Amino acid sequence: MYKYEIILYWSNEDDAFVAEVPELPGCMAHGRTQETALREVNEAMRLWIETAREGGDPVPEPKGERLMLA
């Protein structure tokens, strides 16, 4: 389990729930249900971090606080 903030919302354009991880640029996933989107974004975070490490890029530490307010 990762400790990054996840923003979850419904997208009419995609006709799906979207989960975004603001601290990991470009890291997002979608699903027909909230649960699916969250499961998929956890896999996306794992792959994002793995790819960054393999490429020698920095992996940001989770801030541990709310980044955005609705």
CHARMM internal coordinates of N, CA and C (Angstrom, degrees):
IC EDIT
DIST 1 N 1 CA 1.4441
DIST 1 CA 1 C 1.5213
ANGL 1 N 1 CA 1 C 109.34
DIST 1 C 2 N 1.3252
ANGL 1 CA 1 C 2 N 115.07
DIHE 1 N 1 CA 1 C 2 N 134.70
DIST 2 N 2 CA 1.4545
ANGL 1 C 2 N 2 CA 121.21
DIHE 1 CA 1 C 2 N 2 CA 179.44
DIST 2 CA 2 C 1.5192
ANGL 2 N 2 CA 2 C 109.47
DIHE 1 C 2 N 2 CA 2 C -100.35
DIST 2 C 3 N 1.3234
ANGL 2 CA 2 C 3 N 116.62
DIHE 2 N 2 CA 2 C 3 N 156.78
DIST 3 N 3 CA 1.4590
ANGL 2 C 3 N 3 CA 121.37
DIHE 2 CA 2 C 3 N 3 CA -174.70
DIST 3 CA 3 C 1.5236
ANGL 3 N 3 CA 3 C 112.36
DIHE 2 C 3 N 3 CA 3 C -111.43
DIST 3 C 4 N 1.3186
ANGL 3 CA 3 C 4 N 116.37
DIHE 3 N 3 CA 3 C 4 N 30.55
DIST 4 N 4 CA 1.4541
ANGL 3 C 4 N 4 CA 121.22
DIHE 3 CA 3 C 4 N 4 CA 177.13
DIST 4 CA 4 C 1.5265
ANGL 4 N 4 CA 4 C 110.20
DIHE 3 C 4 N 4 CA 4 C -88.30
DIST 4 C 5 N 1.3233
ANGL 4 CA 4 C 5 N 115.87
DIHE 4 N 4 CA 4 C 5 N 150.02
DIST 5 N 5 CA 1.4557
ANGL 4 C 5 N 5 CA 120.26
DIHE 4 CA 4 C 5 N 5 CA 174.96
DIST 5 CA 5 C 1.5232
ANGL 5 N 5 CA 5 C 109.38
DIHE 4 C 5 N 5 CA 5 C -65.42
DIST 5 C 6 N 1.3279
ANGL 5 CA 5 C 6 N 116.21
DIHE 5 N 5 CA 5 C 6 N 137.75
DIST 6 N 6 CA 1.4574
ANGL 5 C 6 N 6 CA 122.84
DIHE 5 CA 5 C 6 N 6 CA 176.34
DIST 6 CA 6 C 1.5214
ANGL 6 N 6 CA 6 C 107.28
DIHE 5 C 6 N 6 CA 6 C -122.03
DIST 6 C 7 N 1.3127
ANGL 6 CA 6 C 7 N 116.45
DIHE 6 N 6 CA 6 C 7 N 129.79
DIST 7 N 7 CA 1.4567
ANGL 6 C 7 N 7 CA 121.82
DIHE 6 CA 6 C 7 N 7 CA 174.98
DIST 7 CA 7 C 1.5215
ANGL 7 N 7 CA 7 C 106.84
DIHE 6 C 7 N 7 CA 7 C -104.44
DIST 7 C 8 N 1.3197
ANGL 7 CA 7 C 8 N 115.97
DIHE 7 N 7 CA 7 C 8 N 123.39
DIST 8 N 8 CA 1.4626
ANGL 7 C 8 N 8 CA 122.19
DIHE 7 CA 7 C 8 N 8 CA -176.91
DIST 8 CA 8 C 1.5242
ANGL 8 N 8 CA 8 C 109.04
DIHE 7 C 8 N 8 CA 8 C -116.99
DIST 8 C 9 N 1.3411
ANGL 8 CA 8 C 9 N 116.63
DIHE 8 N 8 CA 8 C 9 N 128.07
DIST 9 N 9 CA 1.4641
ANGL 8 C 9 N 9 CA 119.99
DIHE 8 CA 8 C 9 N 9 CA -179.70
DIST 9 CA 9 C 1.5192
ANGL 9 N 9 CA 9 C 110.58
DIHE 8 C 9 N 9 CA 9 C -151.52
DIST 9 C 10 N 1.3284
ANGL 9 CA 9 C 10 N 115.63
DIHE 9 N 9 CA 9 C 10 N 161.56
DIST 10 N 10 CA 1.4591
ANGL 9 C 10 N 10 CA 122.14
DIHE 9 CA 9 C 10 N 10 CA 176.19
DIST 10 CA 10 C 1.5242
ANGL 10 N 10 CA 10 C 108.76
DIHE 9 C 10 N 10 CA 10 C -88.63
DIST 10 C 11 N 1.3386
ANGL 10 CA 10 C 11 N 116.38
DIHE 10 N 10 CA 10 C 11 N 134.00
DIST 11 N 11 CA 1.4533
ANGL 10 C 11 N 11 CA 121.96
DIHE 10 CA 10 C 11 N 11 CA 177.15
DIST 11 CA 11 C 1.5220
ANGL 11 N 11 CA 11 C 109.14
DIHE 10 C 11 N 11 CA 11 C -113.43
DIST 11 C 12 N 1.3365
ANGL 11 CA 11 C 12 N 116.35
DIHE 11 N 11 CA 11 C 12 N 114.32
DIST 12 N 12 CA 1.4632
ANGL 11 C 12 N 12 CA 119.73
DIHE 11 CA 11 C 12 N 12 CA 175.36
DIST 12 CA 12 C 1.5238
ANGL 12 N 12 CA 12 C 111.10
DIHE 11 C 12 N 12 CA 12 C -63.93
DIST 12 C 13 N 1.3205
ANGL 12 CA 12 C 13 N 116.20
DIHE 12 N 12 CA 12 C 13 N -36.86
DIST 13 N 13 CA 1.4664
ANGL 12 C 13 N 13 CA 121.25
DIHE 12 CA 12 C 13 N 13 CA -179.61
DIST 13 CA 13 C 1.5243
ANGL 13 N 13 CA 13 C 111.49
DIHE 12 C 13 N 13 CA 13 C -60.95
DIST 13 C 14 N 1.3364
ANGL 13 CA 13 C 14 N 116.62
DIHE 13 N 13 CA 13 C 14 N -42.57
DIST 14 N 14 CA 1.4652
ANGL 13 C 14 N 14 CA 121.23
DIHE 13 CA 13 C 14 N 14 CA -178.58
DIST 14 CA 14 C 1.5248
ANGL 14 N 14 CA 14 C 112.51
DIHE 13 C 14 N 14 CA 14 C -91.48
DIST 14 C 15 N 1.3330
ANGL 14 CA 14 C 15 N 116.94
DIHE 14 N 14 CA 14 C 15 N -12.00
DIST 15 N 15 CA 1.4615
ANGL 14 C 15 N 15 CA 122.54
DIHE 14 CA 14 C 15 N 15 CA -175.95
DIST 15 CA 15 C 1.5304
ANGL 15 N 15 CA 15 C 110.00
DIHE 14 C 15 N 15 CA 15 C 54.43
DIST 15 C 16 N 1.3422
ANGL 15 CA 15 C 16 N 114.42
DIHE 15 N 15 CA 15 C 16 N 46.13
DIST 16 N 16 CA 1.4654
ANGL 15 C 16 N 16 CA 120.43
DIHE 15 CA 15 C 16 N 16 CA -177.10
DIST 16 CA 16 C 1.5242
ANGL 16 N 16 CA 16 C 109.63
DIHE 15 C 16 N 16 CA 16 C -160.91
DIST 16 C 17 N 1.3323
ANGL 16 CA 16 C 17 N 115.40
DIHE 16 N 16 CA 16 C 17 N 164.00
DIST 17 N 17 CA 1.4542
ANGL 16 C 17 N 17 CA 120.85
DIHE 16 CA 16 C 17 N 17 CA 170.28
DIST 17 CA 17 C 1.5262
ANGL 17 N 17 CA 17 C 107.88
DIHE 16 C 17 N 17 CA 17 C -80.26
DIST 17 C 18 N 1.3197
ANGL 17 CA 17 C 18 N 116.24
DIHE 17 N 17 CA 17 C 18 N 139.79
DIST 18 N 18 CA 1.4588
ANGL 17 C 18 N 18 CA 122.19
DIHE 17 CA 17 C 18 N 18 CA 179.09
DIST 18 CA 18 C 1.5229
ANGL 18 N 18 CA 18 C 107.91
DIHE 17 C 18 N 18 CA 18 C -118.50
DIST 18 C 19 N 1.3207
ANGL 18 CA 18 C 19 N 116.06
DIHE 18 N 18 CA 18 C 19 N 135.70
DIST 19 N 19 CA 1.4610
ANGL 18 C 19 N 19 CA 122.76
DIHE 18 CA 18 C 19 N 19 CA 176.09
DIST 19 CA 19 C 1.5251
ANGL 19 N 19 CA 19 C 107.67
DIHE 18 C 19 N 19 CA 19 C -119.27
DIST 19 C 20 N 1.3290
ANGL 19 CA 19 C 20 N 116.37
DIHE 19 N 19 CA 19 C 20 N 122.27
DIST 20 N 20 CA 1.4649
ANGL 19 C 20 N 20 CA 121.96
DIHE 19 CA 19 C 20 N 20 CA -179.19
DIST 20 CA 20 C 1.5199
ANGL 20 N 20 CA 20 C 109.96
DIHE 19 C 20 N 20 CA 20 C -117.39
DIST 20 C 21 N 1.3361
ANGL 20 CA 20 C 21 N 115.70
DIHE 20 N 20 CA 20 C 21 N 148.13
DIST 21 N 21 CA 1.4654
ANGL 20 C 21 N 21 CA 122.60
DIHE 20 CA 20 C 21 N 21 CA 177.61
DIST 21 CA 21 C 1.5338
ANGL 21 N 21 CA 21 C 106.89
DIHE 20 C 21 N 21 CA 21 C -118.16
DIST 21 C 22 N 1.3376
ANGL 21 CA 21 C 22 N 117.91
DIHE 21 N 21 CA 21 C 22 N 94.85
DIST 22 N 22 CA 1.4661
ANGL 21 C 22 N 22 CA 121.01
DIHE 21 CA 21 C 22 N 22 CA -174.34
DIST 22 CA 22 C 1.5277
ANGL 22 N 22 CA 22 C 114.72
DIHE 21 C 22 N 22 CA 22 C -58.15
DIST 22 C 23 N 1.3210
ANGL 22 CA 22 C 23 N 117.71
DIHE 22 N 22 CA 22 C 23 N -30.84
DIST 23 N 23 CA 1.4731
ANGL 22 C 23 N 23 CA 120.33
DIHE 22 CA 22 C 23 N 23 CA -177.08
DIST 23 CA 23 C 1.5252
ANGL 23 N 23 CA 23 C 112.85
DIHE 22 C 23 N 23 CA 23 C -76.65
DIST 23 C 24 N 1.3482
ANGL 23 CA 23 C 24 N 116.94
DIHE 23 N 23 CA 23 C 24 N -13.85
DIST 24 N 24 CA 1.4567
ANGL 23 C 24 N 24 CA 121.58
DIHE 23 CA 23 C 24 N 24 CA 178.36
DIST 24 CA 24 C 1.5285
ANGL 24 N 24 CA 24 C 106.80
DIHE 23 C 24 N 24 CA 24 C -118.28
DIST 24 C 25 N 1.3197
ANGL 24 CA 24 C 25 N 117.79
DIHE 24 N 24 CA 24 C 25 N 92.62
DIST 25 N 25 CA 1.4640
ANGL 24 C 25 N 25 CA 121.51
DIHE 24 CA 24 C 25 N 25 CA -173.18
DIST 25 CA 25 C 1.5390
ANGL 25 N 25 CA 25 C 113.08
DIHE 24 C 25 N 25 CA 25 C -50.62
DIST 25 C 26 N 1.3309
ANGL 25 CA 25 C 26 N 113.93
DIHE 25 N 25 CA 25 C 26 N 128.26
DIST 26 N 26 CA 1.4588
ANGL 25 C 26 N 26 CA 120.05
DIHE 25 CA 25 C 26 N 26 CA 178.21
DIST 26 CA 26 C 1.5124
ANGL 26 N 26 CA 26 C 114.67
DIHE 25 C 26 N 26 CA 26 C 82.77
DIST 26 C 27 N 1.3205
ANGL 26 CA 26 C 27 N 117.49
DIHE 26 N 26 CA 26 C 27 N -2.28
DIST 27 N 27 CA 1.4623
ANGL 26 C 27 N 27 CA 120.87
DIHE 26 CA 26 C 27 N 27 CA -177.32
DIST 27 CA 27 C 1.5247
ANGL 27 N 27 CA 27 C 109.53
DIHE 26 C 27 N 27 CA 27 C -86.09
DIST 27 C 28 N 1.3309
ANGL 27 CA 27 C 28 N 114.92
DIHE 27 N 27 CA 27 C 28 N 111.83
DIST 28 N 28 CA 1.4585
ANGL 27 C 28 N 28 CA 120.40
DIHE 27 CA 27 C 28 N 28 CA 179.48
DIST 28 CA 28 C 1.5161
ANGL 28 N 28 CA 28 C 109.34
DIHE 27 C 28 N 28 CA 28 C -157.32
DIST 28 C 29 N 1.3306
ANGL 28 CA 28 C 29 N 115.17
DIHE 28 N 28 CA 28 C 29 N 165.01
DIST 29 N 29 CA 1.4560
ANGL 28 C 29 N 29 CA 121.43
DIHE 28 CA 28 C 29 N 29 CA 178.29
DIST 29 CA 29 C 1.5236
ANGL 29 N 29 CA 29 C 107.63
DIHE 28 C 29 N 29 CA 29 C -154.22
DIST 29 C 30 N 1.3093
ANGL 29 CA 29 C 30 N 115.86
DIHE 29 N 29 CA 29 C 30 N 167.45
DIST 30 N 30 CA 1.4619
ANGL 29 C 30 N 30 CA 119.58
DIHE 29 CA 29 C 30 N 30 CA 178.47
DIST 30 CA 30 C 1.5236
ANGL 30 N 30 CA 30 C 110.12
DIHE 29 C 30 N 30 CA 30 C -139.27
DIST 30 C 31 N 1.3267
ANGL 30 CA 30 C 31 N 114.81
DIHE 30 N 30 CA 30 C 31 N 166.81
DIST 31 N 31 CA 1.4570
ANGL 30 C 31 N 31 CA 120.16
DIHE 30 CA 30 C 31 N 31 CA 178.77
DIST 31 CA 31 C 1.5140
ANGL 31 N 31 CA 31 C 111.00
DIHE 30 C 31 N 31 CA 31 C -166.74
DIST 31 C 32 N 1.3094
ANGL 31 CA 31 C 32 N 116.57
DIHE 31 N 31 CA 31 C 32 N 161.43
DIST 32 N 32 CA 1.4706
ANGL 31 C 32 N 32 CA 121.89
DIHE 31 CA 31 C 32 N 32 CA 179.23
DIST 32 CA 32 C 1.5375
ANGL 32 N 32 CA 32 C 111.46
DIHE 31 C 32 N 32 CA 32 C -69.17
DIST 32 C 33 N 1.3410
ANGL 32 CA 32 C 33 N 117.18
DIHE 32 N 32 CA 32 C 33 N -24.40
DIST 33 N 33 CA 1.4573
ANGL 32 C 33 N 33 CA 121.48
DIHE 32 CA 32 C 33 N 33 CA 177.35
DIST 33 CA 33 C 1.5280
ANGL 33 N 33 CA 33 C 108.54
DIHE 32 C 33 N 33 CA 33 C -125.38
DIST 33 C 34 N 1.3338
ANGL 33 CA 33 C 34 N 115.93
DIHE 33 N 33 CA 33 C 34 N 164.12
DIST 34 N 34 CA 1.4648
ANGL 33 C 34 N 34 CA 120.15
DIHE 33 CA 33 C 34 N 34 CA 176.11
DIST 34 CA 34 C 1.5254
ANGL 34 N 34 CA 34 C 110.51
DIHE 33 C 34 N 34 CA 34 C -60.81
DIST 34 C 35 N 1.3259
ANGL 34 CA 34 C 35 N 115.55
DIHE 34 N 34 CA 34 C 35 N -42.37
DIST 35 N 35 CA 1.4725
ANGL 34 C 35 N 35 CA 120.54
DIHE 34 CA 34 C 35 N 35 CA -178.73
DIST 35 CA 35 C 1.5291
ANGL 35 N 35 CA 35 C 111.29
DIHE 34 C 35 N 35 CA 35 C -61.33
DIST 35 C 36 N 1.3255
ANGL 35 CA 35 C 36 N 116.46
DIHE 35 N 35 CA 35 C 36 N -41.65
DIST 36 N 36 CA 1.4656
ANGL 35 C 36 N 36 CA 119.94
DIHE 35 CA 35 C 36 N 36 CA 179.66
DIST 36 CA 36 C 1.5209
ANGL 36 N 36 CA 36 C 110.60
DIHE 35 C 36 N 36 CA 36 C -65.64
DIST 36 C 37 N 1.3343
ANGL 36 CA 36 C 37 N 116.81
DIHE 36 N 36 CA 36 C 37 N -44.29
DIST 37 N 37 CA 1.4618
ANGL 36 C 37 N 37 CA 120.11
DIHE 36 CA 36 C 37 N 37 CA 179.61
DIST 37 CA 37 C 1.5238
ANGL 37 N 37 CA 37 C 111.05
DIHE 36 C 37 N 37 CA 37 C -60.69
DIST 37 C 38 N 1.3317
ANGL 37 CA 37 C 38 N 117.12
DIHE 37 N 37 CA 37 C 38 N -41.50
DIST 38 N 38 CA 1.4667
ANGL 37 C 38 N 38 CA 120.24
DIHE 37 CA 37 C 38 N 38 CA 179.09
DIST 38 CA 38 C 1.5237
ANGL 38 N 38 CA 38 C 111.81
DIHE 37 C 38 N 38 CA 38 C -67.26
DIST 38 C 39 N 1.3195
ANGL 38 CA 38 C 39 N 117.00
DIHE 38 N 38 CA 38 C 39 N -40.93
DIST 39 N 39 CA 1.4665
ANGL 38 C 39 N 39 CA 119.95
DIHE 38 CA 38 C 39 N 39 CA 177.64
DIST 39 CA 39 C 1.5291
ANGL 39 N 39 CA 39 C 110.02
DIHE 38 C 39 N 39 CA 39 C -62.65
DIST 39 C 40 N 1.3177
ANGL 39 CA 39 C 40 N 116.54
DIHE 39 N 39 CA 39 C 40 N -44.04
DIST 40 N 40 CA 1.4614
ANGL 39 C 40 N 40 CA 120.93
DIHE 39 CA 39 C 40 N 40 CA -179.14
DIST 40 CA 40 C 1.5237
ANGL 40 N 40 CA 40 C 112.22
DIHE 39 C 40 N 40 CA 40 C -67.06
DIST 40 C 41 N 1.3381
ANGL 40 CA 40 C 41 N 117.80
DIHE 40 N 40 CA 40 C 41 N -37.26
DIST 41 N 41 CA 1.4602
ANGL 40 C 41 N 41 CA 119.06
DIHE 40 CA 40 C 41 N 41 CA -179.29
DIST 41 CA 41 C 1.5267
ANGL 41 N 41 CA 41 C 110.86
DIHE 40 C 41 N 41 CA 41 C -70.98
DIST 41 C 42 N 1.3168
ANGL 41 CA 41 C 42 N 118.13
DIHE 41 N 41 CA 41 C 42 N -29.34
DIST 42 N 42 CA 1.4666
ANGL 41 C 42 N 42 CA 119.52
DIHE 41 CA 41 C 42 N 42 CA 174.88
DIST 42 CA 42 C 1.5211
ANGL 42 N 42 CA 42 C 110.65
DIHE 41 C 42 N 42 CA 42 C -64.79
DIST 42 C 43 N 1.3207
ANGL 42 CA 42 C 43 N 117.10
DIHE 42 N 42 CA 42 C 43 N -39.05
DIST 43 N 43 CA 1.4654
ANGL 42 C 43 N 43 CA 120.84
DIHE 42 CA 42 C 43 N 43 CA 175.46
DIST 43 CA 43 C 1.5315
ANGL 43 N 43 CA 43 C 110.12
DIHE 42 C 43 N 43 CA 43 C -67.16
DIST 43 C 44 N 1.3363
ANGL 43 CA 43 C 44 N 116.98
DIHE 43 N 43 CA 43 C 44 N -39.82
DIST 44 N 44 CA 1.4658
ANGL 43 C 44 N 44 CA 120.54
DIHE 43 CA 43 C 44 N 44 CA 178.01
DIST 44 CA 44 C 1.5280
ANGL 44 N 44 CA 44 C 111.17
DIHE 43 C 44 N 44 CA 44 C -62.20
DIST 44 C 45 N 1.3415
ANGL 44 CA 44 C 45 N 116.90
DIHE 44 N 44 CA 44 C 45 N -39.95
DIST 45 N 45 CA 1.4669
ANGL 44 C 45 N 45 CA 120.06
DIHE 44 CA 44 C 45 N 45 CA 177.49
DIST 45 CA 45 C 1.5289
ANGL 45 N 45 CA 45 C 110.56
DIHE 44 C 45 N 45 CA 45 C -63.00
DIST 45 C 46 N 1.3243
ANGL 45 CA 45 C 46 N 116.81
DIHE 45 N 45 CA 45 C 46 N -43.79
DIST 46 N 46 CA 1.4600
ANGL 45 C 46 N 46 CA 120.51
DIHE 45 CA 45 C 46 N 46 CA 179.20
DIST 46 CA 46 C 1.5258
ANGL 46 N 46 CA 46 C 110.05
DIHE 45 C 46 N 46 CA 46 C -58.48
DIST 46 C 47 N 1.3195
ANGL 46 CA 46 C 47 N 116.66
DIHE 46 N 46 CA 46 C 47 N -46.51
DIST 47 N 47 CA 1.4634
ANGL 46 C 47 N 47 CA 120.70
DIHE 46 CA 46 C 47 N 47 CA -179.34
DIST 47 CA 47 C 1.5239
ANGL 47 N 47 CA 47 C 111.62
DIHE 46 C 47 N 47 CA 47 C -67.58
DIST 47 C 48 N 1.3310
ANGL 47 CA 47 C 48 N 118.01
DIHE 47 N 47 CA 47 C 48 N -38.75
DIST 48 N 48 CA 1.4573
ANGL 47 C 48 N 48 CA 122.14
DIHE 47 CA 47 C 48 N 48 CA 178.82
DIST 48 CA 48 C 1.5248
ANGL 48 N 48 CA 48 C 109.80
DIHE 47 C 48 N 48 CA 48 C -60.00
DIST 48 C 49 N 1.3349
ANGL 48 CA 48 C 49 N 116.07
DIHE 48 N 48 CA 48 C 49 N -48.98
DIST 49 N 49 CA 1.4666
ANGL 48 C 49 N 49 CA 121.39
DIHE 48 CA 48 C 49 N 49 CA -178.26
DIST 49 CA 49 C 1.5280
ANGL 49 N 49 CA 49 C 110.41
DIHE 48 C 49 N 49 CA 49 C -65.88
DIST 49 C 50 N 1.3110
ANGL 49 CA 49 C 50 N 117.47
DIHE 49 N 49 CA 49 C 50 N -43.71
DIST 50 N 50 CA 1.4672
ANGL 49 C 50 N 50 CA 121.74
DIHE 49 CA 49 C 50 N 50 CA 179.08
DIST 50 CA 50 C 1.5295
ANGL 50 N 50 CA 50 C 110.77
DIHE 49 C 50 N 50 CA 50 C -60.10
DIST 50 C 51 N 1.3235
ANGL 50 CA 50 C 51 N 116.73
DIHE 50 N 50 CA 50 C 51 N -44.94
DIST 51 N 51 CA 1.4658
ANGL 50 C 51 N 51 CA 121.04
DIHE 50 CA 50 C 51 N 51 CA -179.61
DIST 51 CA 51 C 1.5271
ANGL 51 N 51 CA 51 C 111.08
DIHE 50 C 51 N 51 CA 51 C -65.28
DIST 51 C 52 N 1.3272
ANGL 51 CA 51 C 52 N 117.11
DIHE 51 N 51 CA 51 C 52 N -41.90
DIST 52 N 52 CA 1.4674
ANGL 51 C 52 N 52 CA 120.55
DIHE 51 CA 51 C 52 N 52 CA 178.74
DIST 52 CA 52 C 1.5249
ANGL 52 N 52 CA 52 C 110.41
DIHE 51 C 52 N 52 CA 52 C -61.51
DIST 52 C 53 N 1.3120
ANGL 52 CA 52 C 53 N 116.63
DIHE 52 N 52 CA 52 C 53 N -45.39
DIST 53 N 53 CA 1.4682
ANGL 52 C 53 N 53 CA 119.92
DIHE 52 CA 52 C 53 N 53 CA -179.25
DIST 53 CA 53 C 1.5217
ANGL 53 N 53 CA 53 C 111.31
DIHE 52 C 53 N 53 CA 53 C -64.31
DIST 53 C 54 N 1.3238
ANGL 53 CA 53 C 54 N 116.90
DIHE 53 N 53 CA 53 C 54 N -42.84
DIST 54 N 54 CA 1.4707
ANGL 53 C 54 N 54 CA 120.51
DIHE 53 CA 53 C 54 N 54 CA 179.21
DIST 54 CA 54 C 1.5197
ANGL 54 N 54 CA 54 C 111.22
DIHE 53 C 54 N 54 CA 54 C -62.04
DIST 54 C 55 N 1.3375
ANGL 54 CA 54 C 55 N 116.83
DIHE 54 N 54 CA 54 C 55 N -34.43
DIST 55 N 55 CA 1.4557
ANGL 54 C 55 N 55 CA 121.09
DIHE 54 CA 54 C 55 N 55 CA -179.54
DIST 55 CA 55 C 1.5188
ANGL 55 N 55 CA 55 C 113.65
DIHE 54 C 55 N 55 CA 55 C -88.00
DIST 55 C 56 N 1.3245
ANGL 55 CA 55 C 56 N 117.45
DIHE 55 N 55 CA 55 C 56 N 0.97
DIST 56 N 56 CA 1.4595
ANGL 55 C 56 N 56 CA 120.89
DIHE 55 CA 55 C 56 N 56 CA -179.76
DIST 56 CA 56 C 1.5160
ANGL 56 N 56 CA 56 C 113.78
DIHE 55 C 56 N 56 CA 56 C 75.05
DIST 56 C 57 N 1.3322
ANGL 56 CA 56 C 57 N 116.41
DIHE 56 N 56 CA 56 C 57 N 16.51
DIST 57 N 57 CA 1.4586
ANGL 56 C 57 N 57 CA 120.67
DIHE 56 CA 56 C 57 N 57 CA 179.00
DIST 57 CA 57 C 1.5286
ANGL 57 N 57 CA 57 C 110.04
DIHE 56 C 57 N 57 CA 57 C -87.51
DIST 57 C 58 N 1.3253
ANGL 57 CA 57 C 58 N 117.64
DIHE 57 N 57 CA 57 C 58 N 151.90
DIST 58 N 58 CA 1.4668
ANGL 57 C 58 N 58 CA 120.16
DIHE 57 CA 57 C 58 N 58 CA 179.91
DIST 58 CA 58 C 1.5265
ANGL 58 N 58 CA 58 C 111.61
DIHE 57 C 58 N 58 CA 58 C -70.41
DIST 58 C 59 N 1.3118
ANGL 58 CA 58 C 59 N 114.89
DIHE 58 N 58 CA 58 C 59 N 146.86
DIST 59 N 59 CA 1.4638
ANGL 58 C 59 N 59 CA 121.85
DIHE 58 CA 58 C 59 N 59 CA 174.63
DIST 59 CA 59 C 1.5277
ANGL 59 N 59 CA 59 C 106.25
DIHE 58 C 59 N 59 CA 59 C -110.64
DIST 59 C 60 N 1.3302
ANGL 59 CA 59 C 60 N 117.29
DIHE 59 N 59 CA 59 C 60 N 117.11
DIST 60 N 60 CA 1.4641
ANGL 59 C 60 N 60 CA 118.30
DIHE 59 CA 59 C 60 N 60 CA -178.07
DIST 60 CA 60 C 1.5197
ANGL 60 N 60 CA 60 C 112.13
DIHE 59 C 60 N 60 CA 60 C -65.55
DIST 60 C 61 N 1.3249
ANGL 60 CA 60 C 61 N 115.16
DIHE 60 N 60 CA 60 C 61 N 143.61
DIST 61 N 61 CA 1.4631
ANGL 60 C 61 N 61 CA 120.68
DIHE 60 CA 60 C 61 N 61 CA 173.80
DIST 61 CA 61 C 1.5279
ANGL 61 N 61 CA 61 C 107.20
DIHE 60 C 61 N 61 CA 61 C -74.52
DIST 61 C 62 N 1.3317
ANGL 61 CA 61 C 62 N 117.85
DIHE 61 N 61 CA 61 C 62 N 141.09
DIST 62 N 62 CA 1.4601
ANGL 61 C 62 N 62 CA 119.22
DIHE 61 CA 61 C 62 N 62 CA 176.01
DIST 62 CA 62 C 1.5295
ANGL 62 N 62 CA 62 C 110.31
DIHE 61 C 62 N 62 CA 62 C -60.30
DIST 62 C 63 N 1.3134
ANGL 62 CA 62 C 63 N 116.46
DIHE 62 N 62 CA 62 C 63 N 135.58
DIST 63 N 63 CA 1.4668
ANGL 62 C 63 N 63 CA 120.49
DIHE 62 CA 62 C 63 N 63 CA -178.91
DIST 63 CA 63 C 1.5183
ANGL 63 N 63 CA 63 C 111.99
DIHE 62 C 63 N 63 CA 63 C -72.19
DIST 63 C 64 N 1.3125
ANGL 63 CA 63 C 64 N 117.14
DIHE 63 N 63 CA 63 C 64 N -26.96
DIST 64 N 64 CA 1.4574
ANGL 63 C 64 N 64 CA 119.94
DIHE 63 CA 63 C 64 N 64 CA 178.02
DIST 64 CA 64 C 1.5138
ANGL 64 N 64 CA 64 C 113.48
DIHE 63 C 64 N 64 CA 64 C 71.59
DIST 64 C 65 N 1.3250
ANGL 64 CA 64 C 65 N 116.58
DIHE 64 N 64 CA 64 C 65 N 23.71
DIST 65 N 65 CA 1.4582
ANGL 64 C 65 N 65 CA 120.14
DIHE 64 CA 64 C 65 N 65 CA 177.28
DIST 65 CA 65 C 1.5192
ANGL 65 N 65 CA 65 C 108.60
DIHE 64 C 65 N 65 CA 65 C -148.30
DIST 65 C 66 N 1.2850
ANGL 65 CA 65 C 66 N 115.01
DIHE 65 N 65 CA 65 C 66 N 162.21
DIST 66 N 66 CA 1.4632
ANGL 65 C 66 N 66 CA 120.35
DIHE 65 CA 65 C 66 N 66 CA -179.34
DIST 66 CA 66 C 1.5173
ANGL 66 N 66 CA 66 C 109.58
DIHE 65 C 66 N 66 CA 66 C -68.49
DIST 66 C 67 N 1.3384
ANGL 66 CA 66 C 67 N 115.86
DIHE 66 N 66 CA 66 C 67 N 128.63
DIST 67 N 67 CA 1.4588
ANGL 66 C 67 N 67 CA 120.25
DIHE 66 CA 66 C 67 N 67 CA -177.05
DIST 67 CA 67 C 1.5235
ANGL 67 N 67 CA 67 C 112.65
DIHE 66 C 67 N 67 CA 67 C -94.33
DIST 67 C 68 N 1.3382
ANGL 67 CA 67 C 68 N 116.74
DIHE 67 N 67 CA 67 C 68 N -31.24
DIST 68 N 68 CA 1.4663
ANGL 67 C 68 N 68 CA 120.68
DIHE 67 CA 67 C 68 N 68 CA -176.22
DIST 68 CA 68 C 1.5217
ANGL 68 N 68 CA 68 C 109.80
DIHE 67 C 68 N 68 CA 68 C -130.70
DIST 68 C 69 N 1.2922
ANGL 68 CA 68 C 69 N 114.37
DIHE 68 N 68 CA 68 C 69 N 149.23
DIST 69 N 69 CA 1.4607
ANGL 68 C 69 N 69 CA 120.23
DIHE 68 CA 68 C 69 N 69 CA 174.69
DIST 69 CA 69 C 1.5108
ANGL 69 N 69 CA 69 C 108.54
DIHE 68 C 69 N 69 CA 69 C -117.52
DIST 69 C 70 N 1.3195
ANGL 69 CA 69 C 70 N 116.23
DIHE 69 N 69 CA 69 C 70 N 138.30
DIST 70 N 70 CA 1.4719
ANGL 69 C 70 N 70 CA 120.19
DIHE 69 CA 69 C 70 N 70 CA 179.06
DIST 70 CA 70 C 1.5064
ANGL 70 N 70 CA 70 C 109.96
DIHE 69 C 70 N 70 CA 70 C -87.19
END
COOR INIT
IC SEED 1 N 1 CA 1 C
IC BUILD
